[in-house]
C-alpha cells in the first residue's frame, strides 16, 4: 500500500478547478465554511446543504492532494444540489497547493491516522445534524481522496456507499474484510500512477473478499485526472476526457441514488 501511495505522489496528473454546480443546483444549495471537532482539534470544512428540512442522505467529499480547493467545494455543491448534505473536511489545515511539488510535500506531510480521524469526525458531524439521515451516509474522493474514500469506509461501518475516482486501491483481500459499504470506482486505462493492472488486482481482491467488484470501471484512452476540465483557474487540463467524465458522473449519480436514496 505504501508503494502505491508513493507512486501516486510521484506521478499524479491533477487539477484544482472542475465543473461547478449548475445554476439550478446552486439555487437549491447553501454552502458555508464550518468548524468541527476532530479529536482534540478544531478543524475546518466546507458544508453544502440542500434547501428544505430533510432529513437528507449525506456524503463526505474528500479532497485531492491539492487541498480543499474550489474544485472540491464545487463538487460538494453539485451533490448537495441533488439532495445530499455534503461535508468536505480540510485535511491540510488551510494549505492549498498550486504546484505538483508542493502538493506532493503536503501529501507526504499529512499523517494518515490524522486524516482517518478527520474523516471519522466528518461522519460524526454529518450524523449529528438534524437534517441528515444518520444511516444513509456515503463518501467520494478523487486521486488521494479516492483512496481515503475507501479507507473511510473500511474504518467506519456507517459509510454505506463509497466512490473512488482514480484513488489508490487495495490488493490484499484481507484488508477488505471489514468493508460494509458498496463501492464504485472510476479509473483511466492510461493512468501512470495507478496502472490498470492495479485496478484489476483490486477487483480480484474484492471478489476474493466476497464483495461486489462489477462497479469498478476502467476508461480506455483516459489517464489520471480525466474527470477535471481545467488545470488551475484557466489552463485546460490535457488529461480531461469529456465523454468519460460524463459517463463517470452519470454512474456516480445513479450509484448514490440507489444506495443512499438521494438524487
N, C-alpha and C positions, 0 to 999 in steps of 0.2 A: 504493500500500500504506500509506503514512504517513497519507493521508487516511482510509483505512478504520479504522486504529487510533485516530485522533483522534475519529472519530465514535463508535467503540465506547466510548472512555473517557468521552465526554460523555453517552452515552445508556444505558449498561448498567443493567439491572434484575436484580440478583443477590441471592443469599443466602449464608449460610455454614453452614447445617445441612441435611442431607438424610437420606434413608433410610439407617439403619445396616445393617450386615451382619446377616443373620438369626442367630437363636440357634444354629442348626445350623452355619452358616458360621463364626461366632465360635469354636465349639468346635474347629474344624479349623485355626485360624489362630494364628500367633504374630506379634504386632505389636510393633515397638520403634523407638525413635529411634536412628539411626546417624550416624556422621560419616564422610565420604568425601572424596577429593581431587578438586578441580576446578581445574585449572591449578596455581597456586601457593597456592591457598586450601584450607583445610579447611572444608567446609560440612556442614550437617545435612540429614537427610531422614528420612522415615518409611518403614520397611521392613516389609512384611507377607508372611509365608511360610506355605504350606500345611504340614500335618503330613506327615511322611514324608521319604524321602531324595531323591525325584525321579529323574532331572532333570525339572524343570518348565519350560514356557514362561514368559516374563516380560513384564511391562508397566510402562512408565514412566507414572506418573499425574501429570498436570500441573495445578497449582492455578489457580483463578480470580484475578481482580485483588484479592480479599480477602486472599490469602496462604495459607499452609499451615494450613488450618482443620480442625476436627473433621470437616466435611463431606468434605473431600478424603481424610482418613485413613479415614473410614468406607467410602468408595468403594474405596480400596485394599484394605481388609479384605474387602469384598464380593467383589472379583475374586480375591483370594487364596483365599477360601473355595471358589472354583470351580476351583482348581488352577493358579493363576499366582503366581509370585513377583513382587511389585509393589514399586516404589520411587517415592515422591513427594518430589522434591528441594525444599528450602526456598529458592525463588528470591528471597525478600525478606529472607533472613538473619535470621529470627526475628520479623519485624514482621508483625502481623495487623491489618487494618482492620475497624472496626465501623460506619463511616460511609462513604458513597459518596465524599465529598470526599477523605477520607484514602486510600481505595482508588485514586482517580484519581491522587493525588500519588505513591503508591507505584509504580503502573504507569508513570507518566511518568519517574520517577526510576530505573527499572531499566534498565541498559544492555542493549541487545538482544544484543550479542556475548557479554556475560557470561551471559545466560540460555541462549543456544545452547551455550555452553561447559559450563554446568551440566547441560544435558540430555544432552550427549555423555558427560559424566562419569558420569551416572546409567546410561547404557547400558553404559559401561565397567565400572561396579561390578556390574551385573547379570550381564554376560557373564563376569566373573571369578569368579562364585560356583560352587561345585561342584554345587549343586542346580539349576542353570539350564541349559536347552538354549540354547547360545550362538547358534544360527541361527534361533531362534524367539522374537524379541523384538518387541513392539508398543508403541504409545503411545496415550494417551487424554487429552483435556483438555476443559474447559468454558470458554466465553467466551474470555478471554485465553489460557487454557491450550489451548483448541481450536485457536486459531491457531498456538500454539507446537507443538502435536502435529504439524501439517502441516510446520512449519519443521524440526522434529527429523527427520522422515522425508526432507525434501529435502536436509538436510545430513549425514545419516548413513545409508548404504545398509543398515546392519544392522537398521534398523527395517522390519519386513516388513508390519505392519498398523497403520494409522493411523485413529483415531476422532476426529472433530471435532464436538463438541457446541456449536452456535451460536458457533463461533470464526471470526475474520476469514479470509475466503477469498482466493484469488489469481485474478485475471482475465487475467493475461498467460500465454499458453501457453508462452512461452519460459522462464518461471520454473519450469515444471513438468517440464521435460525430464529433470531429474536424479531425478525421483521413481521409486523402485523399489517402494515399498510399495503395497498395496491400501488404498483409502480408503473409509471410511463416514462420512457426515455426517448430523446431525440438526439441523434449523433450524425456526424458527417463522415462519409467514406474516405475523404481526403484529409481528415484531421491528423496533423503531425504529432500533436501532444497526446491524443488518445486514439491510437490506431484501431481500426475496425476489429482486429483480432482480439483486442482487449474487451471490446463490447460483446463479441461472440462468447468470450470466456465468462463474462458477466451473465449472459443469458443462460449458459450451461450451468453456472453456479446457482442461479435462481431455480432452474429446473431441478437440480440435484437436491436443493433445499426444500423442494416441494412448493415452490412459489411460481406464480404466473410470470412468463417471460415474453409473451407474444405482443406486448405493448411497447417493446423496445424497437425503434425503427432507425435504420441507418440510411441516410440520404446520399444517393450517388451524386458525384460532382460537387459535393459540399464539404467545406473544411470547418475549422473551429470558428465559432462566432457567426455562423451563417444566418442567424435569425436577426441580426442587427444591421440596419441600412447605413448607418453613419459611423465614421471613425473620428471621434471628437465632435465638436459643435457643428462643423461644416465640411468635413472631409469625408468623401464617400468611402465606405468600407469595401475593399476588394473581395472580401470573403462573403459578403451578403449575397444570398440566393433567395430572391423574392418568392419564387414558386414553392421552394422547400419551407421557407419561413411561414408562408400562408398555410401550408398543409400542417406544419407543426402546431401552429396556433389553433387550427380547427380541431386537431386531435386533443390538444390540451383542454380546450373549452368543453368538448364533449366528455372527456375523462372526468374533469372536476364536476360537471353537471351530473354525471351518472353516479359518482362516488360520494359527493358531498350534498347533492341536491340543489345546487345553485344554478346560475346561468339563466 
